[in-house]
């Protein structure tokens, strides 16, 4: 059983990640991977629609090199994958934008989140 402090800490990490995604400091693919990794820690129903968005992004992009594994890839392989990475990143942004806003608002305890509403 999760205690309230652990849930609050996990939710805060989700908020920080979502804000970084919305602000453009973190890609939506990498951010979705971080958030989906917290699925069981944030005390939401299994099929919470916001969390499902991040699980979808993670699942659909799990073969793409992000985070710690990216430096392990050969430059030529990364260059060949770049168009797919860019397309997938745009799709992930479109798919996850509203879920980032929603989780930020929900976990910050206010209906209007203090994050950007601009979705270039």
Order of alpha helices (4+ residues) and beta strands (2+ residues): alpha-alpha-alpha-alpha
